[in-house]
Amino acid sequence: MVGRPVIDLGTAHVRVGRWRGQERIAHVVPMTDRPLTTSAVVELTDKLGADDYHSAVTTALGPSEARPFYRSGYTVRRRLALLERPIERRSRPRDRRLRRARRHERDALLAIDARSFPEEWRFDHQSLDDAVRATPMARFRTAHDGTVAGYAITGIAGTTSFLQRLAVDPDHQRRGIANALVDDAVWWAARRGAVTMLVNTAEDNDAALTFYEHLGFQRREDDLVVLQRALGGHD
Ligand SMILES: CC(C)(COP(=O)(O)OP(=O)(O)OC[C@H]1O[C@@H](n2cnc3c(N)ncnc32)[C@H](O)[C@@H]1OP(=O)(O)O)[C@@H](O)C(=O)NCCC(=O)NCCS
């Protein structure tokens, strides 16, 4: 049987979906503020193998979150740069291209995502929902440039805000759309008490790294990793 949405490990819960829609690859998303213990990761890994998954891929993990996975035989699949900038309250930016995202626009947003990200990083409906629900508060905005041309999802947990997703259609890039979306995200997050904003991106995404540095984000030393492991005797 493939597909238990939440695995209960006693002291922690882990959400499990299909990675990029693939039936036998588990996407592992820890649902806890504290890192899992090594024994919890071993138990999780055994359960996934018993559930007929042939491999597991984690969400992006920080160094302490990754440690118990390394100890349980997981290895690095991808490295992500983590960037941060302090934010403070400011007057509301007004860019008439920005609107609240509507449910009926989701297919168009996923099409933009598919055109702007390499296949490995593309969102589907599930990952879009996950990004919106990852934090207690979230803002989901679209940008219109004749047609829907980009979107951003931002979340806040405590005083930290997270730019969860940002994509602009290639036909509409270099027109200040991402800049406007991030300005809006920063204004919203600071108004709700956030003092810092974090964002991660593939470490070879030069356009995004240049863009974020242009907006005052600085790369942190503690990069994130996506980890993977074969399960149940599969290579
Ligand atoms: C990164 C991305 C969001 C930028 O969107 P955009 O709307 O084109 O960005 P803007 O027009 O607001 O750019 C603002 C500034 O950022 C810098 N910048 C943006 N894209 C750049 C690129 N491809 N190369 C170099 N610098 C870039 C420039 O300084 C630019 O100012 P300028 O056009 O006056 O020179 C867009 O390229 C994209 O969607 N990429 C694919 C998805 C992605 O990587 N998302 C973010 C990572 S999670």
PDBQT file of the ligand as one rigid body, heavy atoms in Angstrom, charges set to zero:
ROOT
HETATM    1  C1  LIG A 301      14.296  35.289 -10.499  1.00  0.00    +0.000 C 
HETATM    2  C2  LIG A 301      12.985  35.834 -11.095  1.00  0.00    +0.000 C 
HETATM    3  C3  LIG A 301      11.861  35.642 -10.087  1.00  0.00    +0.000 C 
HETATM    4  C4  LIG A 301      13.173  37.335 -11.387  1.00  0.00    +0.000 C 
HETATM    5  O1  LIG A 301      11.919  37.835 -11.892  1.00  0.00    +0.000 OA
HETATM    6  P1  LIG A 301      11.807  39.208 -12.731  1.00  0.00    +0.000 P 
HETATM    7  O2  LIG A 301      10.394  39.667 -12.667  1.00  0.00    +0.000 OA
HETATM    8  O3  LIG A 301      12.401  39.006 -14.068  1.00  0.00    +0.000 OA
HETATM    9  O4  LIG A 301      12.764  40.162 -11.870  1.00  0.00    +0.000 OA
HETATM   10  P2  LIG A 301      12.751  41.765 -11.896  1.00  0.00    +0.000 P 
HETATM   11  O5  LIG A 301      12.382  42.271 -13.244  1.00  0.00    +0.000 OA
HETATM   12  O6  LIG A 301      11.937  42.261 -10.744  1.00  0.00    +0.000 OA
HETATM   13  O7  LIG A 301      14.324  42.021 -11.631  1.00  0.00    +0.000 OA
HETATM   14  C5  LIG A 301      14.804  42.956 -10.705  1.00  0.00    +0.000 C 
HETATM   15  C6  LIG A 301      16.335  42.952 -10.772  1.00  0.00    +0.000 C 
HETATM   16  O8  LIG A 301      16.868  41.671 -10.376  1.00  0.00    +0.000 OA
HETATM   17  C7  LIG A 301      18.023  41.353 -11.180  1.00  0.00    +0.000 C 
HETATM   18  N1  LIG A 301      17.713  40.213 -12.067  1.00  0.00    +0.000 N 
HETATM   19  C8  LIG A 301      16.495  39.668 -12.323  1.00  0.00    +0.000 A 
HETATM   20  N2  LIG A 301      16.600  38.629 -13.174  1.00  0.00    +0.000 NA
HETATM   21  C9  LIG A 301      17.895  38.528 -13.487  1.00  0.00    +0.000 A 
HETATM   22  C10 LIG A 301      18.641  37.657 -14.335  1.00  0.00    +0.000 A 
HETATM   23  N3  LIG A 301      18.053  36.689 -15.057  1.00  0.00    +0.000 N 
HETATM   24  N4  LIG A 301      19.969  37.830 -14.425  1.00  0.00    +0.000 NA
HETATM   25  C11 LIG A 301      20.593  38.792 -13.740  1.00  0.00    +0.000 A 
HETATM   26  N5  LIG A 301      19.941  39.687 -12.904  1.00  0.00    +0.000 NA
HETATM   27  C12 LIG A 301      18.622  39.531 -12.786  1.00  0.00    +0.000 A 
HETATM   28  C13 LIG A 301      18.292  42.618 -12.019  1.00  0.00    +0.000 C 
HETATM   29  O9  LIG A 301      19.124  43.445 -11.236  1.00  0.00    +0.000 OA
HETATM   30  C14 LIG A 301      16.896  43.203 -12.150  1.00  0.00    +0.000 C 
HETATM   31  O10 LIG A 301      16.915  44.579 -12.410  1.00  0.00    +0.000 OA
HETATM   32  P3  LIG A 301      17.072  45.095 -13.944  1.00  0.00    +0.000 P 
HETATM   33  O11 LIG A 301      16.123  44.297 -14.816  1.00  0.00    +0.000 OA
HETATM   34  O12 LIG A 301      16.717  46.552 -13.860  1.00  0.00    +0.000 OA
HETATM   35  O13 LIG A 301      18.499  44.837 -14.317  1.00  0.00    +0.000 OA
HETATM   36  C15 LIG A 301      12.654  35.146 -12.459  1.00  0.00    +0.000 C 
HETATM   37  O14 LIG A 301      13.823  35.120 -13.251  1.00  0.00    +0.000 OA
HETATM   38  C16 LIG A 301      12.118  33.735 -12.310  1.00  0.00    +0.000 C 
HETATM   39  O15 LIG A 301      10.920  33.509 -12.124  1.00  0.00    +0.000 OA
HETATM   40  N6  LIG A 301      13.009  32.739 -12.418  1.00  0.00    +0.000 N 
HETATM   41  C17 LIG A 301      12.622  31.307 -12.363  1.00  0.00    +0.000 C 
HETATM   42  C18 LIG A 301      12.054  30.927 -11.018  1.00  0.00    +0.000 C 
HETATM   43  C19 LIG A 301      12.969  31.283  -9.892  1.00  0.00    +0.000 C 
HETATM   44  O16 LIG A 301      14.176  31.133  -9.979  1.00  0.00    +0.000 OA
HETATM   45  N7  LIG A 301      12.374  31.792  -8.790  1.00  0.00    +0.000 N 
HETATM   46  C20 LIG A 301      13.105  32.268  -7.640  1.00  0.00    +0.000 C 
HETATM   47  C21 LIG A 301      13.889  31.228  -6.962  1.00  0.00    +0.000 C 
HETATM   48  S1  LIG A 301      12.971  30.324  -5.766  1.00  0.00    +0.000 SA
ENDROOT
TORSDOF 0
